[in-house]
Amino acid sequence: MLRLSVPGLAPIADLVLDFNGTMARDGELLAGVASRIRQLAQQVKVHVVTGDTFGRAREALADLPCTVHILDPDGQSQAKLDYVNGLGPQTVACIGNGFNDRLMMEAVALGIAVVQAEGASPRTLLAADVVAPTIGDALDLLLYPVRLTATLRT
């Protein structure tokens, strides 16, 4: 499997995504997400780590090249952090919006927060390296990583 090259970072091997509020609303996958996930899965391993509030994540993602990990209701922030630590956070990018995404955002090489219809936790926004208005825009940053150059330039 290829690795995604992001300017200024070690190659990204894994992409970890939250589900509800990030790539889905009310348990339904948002438009344009599936095609982007298929493209990204040619370069990195795609993981969805979710509390699955609506109980629809596995069904919504069944046809996509990704690993789905459903979390217990308690301790989701720590569980997401443990998950990315198990992958090796220095080669992980993650995308999320919720309070329970903040610890993994801080730990990974590239954290992207999205602010969509469900909003976003301010603490997660502060932990992110980049904030994008939609999941489509966030995934496009990874599909076209040169777009990150101006945002992440030191």
C-alpha positions in Angstrom: 0.0 0.0 0.0 1.3 3.5 -0.8 1.6 6.1 1.8 0.1 9.6 1.5 2.7 12.3 1.3 1.8 15.5 3.2 4.1 18.5 2.9 6.2 18.8 6.1 5.1 15.5 7.7 6.2 11.9 7.7 4.3 9.8 5.2 0.7 9.1 6.4 -0.1 5.3 6.5 -3.5 5.4 8.3 -6.5 7.6 8.2 -8.8 7.5 11.2 -12.3 9.0 10.9 -15.1 9.6 13.3 -18.5 8.7 11.9 -21.5 10.7 13.1 -21.0 14.5 12.8 -17.9 13.9 10.7 -18.7 11.6 7.7 -22.4 11.0 8.5 -25.4 12.9 9.8 -28.1 11.1 11.7 -26.4 7.8 10.8 -26.5 8.4 7.1 -23.3 8.7 5.1 -22.9 12.2 3.6 -22.8 12.8 -0.2 -19.4 12.4 -1.8 -17.8 10.6 1.2 -17.9 7.1 -0.3 -16.1 8.0 -3.5 -13.4 9.9 -1.6 -12.9 7.0 0.8 -12.4 4.6 -2.1 -9.8 6.9 -3.6 -7.9 7.4 -0.3 -8.0 3.7 0.4 -5.7 3.2 -2.5 -3.0 5.1 -0.6 -3.7 4.6 3.1 -5.5 2.2 5.4 -8.9 3.8 6.4 -10.3 3.2 9.8 -13.6 4.4 11.2 -13.7 4.6 15.0 -17.1 5.6 16.4 -19.5 5.4 19.2 -22.1 4.8 16.5 -24.9 6.9 18.1 -27.5 5.8 15.6 -26.4 2.2 15.2 -25.9 2.5 11.4 -22.2 2.7 10.9 -21.5 -0.9 9.9 -24.3 -0.9 7.4 -23.5 2.5 6.0 -19.8 1.5 5.5 -20.3 -2.1 4.4 -19.3 -1.5 0.8 -16.3 0.7 1.6 -12.6 -0.3 2.0 -12.3 0.5 5.6 -12.1 -1.0 9.1 -15.0 -0.2 11.4 -14.4 -0.2 15.1 -17.5 0.4 17.3 -16.6 1.8 20.8 -18.3 1.2 24.1 -20.4 4.1 25.3 -18.0 4.9 28.2 -14.5 6.3 27.8 -14.6 7.0 24.0 -12.0 9.8 24.1 -9.5 7.4 25.7 -10.5 4.6 23.4 -9.9 6.7 20.3 -6.5 7.8 21.6 -5.6 4.2 22.4 -6.6 3.2 18.8 -4.4 5.8 17.1 -1.5 5.0 19.5 -1.8 1.4 18.5 -1.4 2.4 14.9 1.6 4.6 15.6 0.3 8.2 15.7 3.3 9.6 13.9 2.0 8.2 10.6 -1.8 8.8 11.3 -4.1 11.5 10.1 -7.5 11.8 11.7 -10.7 13.7 11.0 -13.4 14.4 13.6 -15.6 17.0 15.2 -16.7 15.8 18.6 -15.3 16.3 22.1 -14.4 12.6 22.1 -12.1 13.3 19.2 -9.8 15.8 20.9 -7.3 13.4 22.4 -6.6 11.6 19.2 -6.4 15.0 17.4 -3.6 16.0 19.7 -1.7 12.7 19.3 -1.6 12.2 15.5 0.6 13.6 12.9 -2.2 15.5 11.2 -5.6 16.2 12.9 -8.4 17.8 10.8 -11.5 19.0 12.5 -14.7 19.6 10.6 -17.5 22.0 11.4 -20.7 20.8 9.8 -24.5 20.6 10.7 -23.8 19.0 14.1 -21.2 21.6 15.0 -17.8 20.9 16.5 -16.4 20.9 20.0 -14.2 24.0 20.5 -11.6 21.9 22.4 -11.4 19.6 19.4 -10.9 22.6 17.1 -8.1 23.8 19.3 -6.4 20.3 19.2 -6.6 20.1 15.4 -3.9 21.1 13.0 -6.4 22.1 10.3 -10.1 23.0 10.4 -12.2 22.4 7.3 -15.8 23.4 6.7 -17.0 20.0 5.5 -15.9 16.4 5.3 -15.6 16.7 1.5 -13.1 19.5 2.0 -11.2 17.6 4.7 -10.9 14.5 2.5 -9.9 16.6 -0.5 -7.0 18.0 1.6 -5.7 14.4 1.8 -6.5 13.6 -1.9 -4.7 16.8 -2.9 -2.1 17.3 -0.1 -0.3 20.1 -1.7 -3.3 22.2 -0.6 -2.1 21.8 2.9 1.2 23.5 2.1 0.0 27.1 2.9 -1.9 26.0 5.9 0.8 24.0 7.6 3.9 26.0 6.4 6.2 27.0 9.3 
